[in-house]
Amino acid sequence: MADIKYYDVILKPVVTEKSMNGQADKKYTFLVNPEANKSQIAEAVEKMFDGAKVKKVNTLNIQGKRKRRGMVVGKTAKQKKAIVTLTEDSKDIEIFTGL
């Protein structure tokens, strides 16, 4: 496994209706590097966002979908999603406020 730095772990936030409903419980959803593990994800969130303390990390592996274009069949890239739960006394993550 390659050495992954904390700024390479989190790729982008997931902005959907279901993920926005989780913010009331301090749950935030991110697309992460498929090779990152839970401890690396927790470390990256705490370093990238000031005042955030991670309580729990849940991960989901999303397999690539089969796509066709004419007779050619291929697959999209696989992805990994992380649902990060923050502690009660931690600050909210700024990028999700105002959405």
HELIX and SHEET records of a PDB file:
HELIX    1   1 TYR A    6  ASP A    8  5                                   3    
HELIX    2   2 GLU A   17  ASN A   21  1                                   5    
HELIX    3   3 GLY A   22  ASP A   25  5                                   4    
HELIX    4   4 LYS A   38  MET A   48  1                                  11    
HELIX    5   5 GLU A   94  PHE A   96  5                                   3    
SHEET    1   A 4 ILE A  10  PRO A  13  0                                        
SHEET    2   A 4 LYS A  27  VAL A  32 -1                                        
SHEET    3   A 4 GLN A  79  LEU A  86 -1                                        
SHEET    4   A 4 VAL A  54  ILE A  62 -1                                        
SHEET    1   B 2 ARG A  66  ARG A  69  0                                        
SHEET    2   B 2 VAL A  72  LYS A  75 -1                                        
END                                                                             
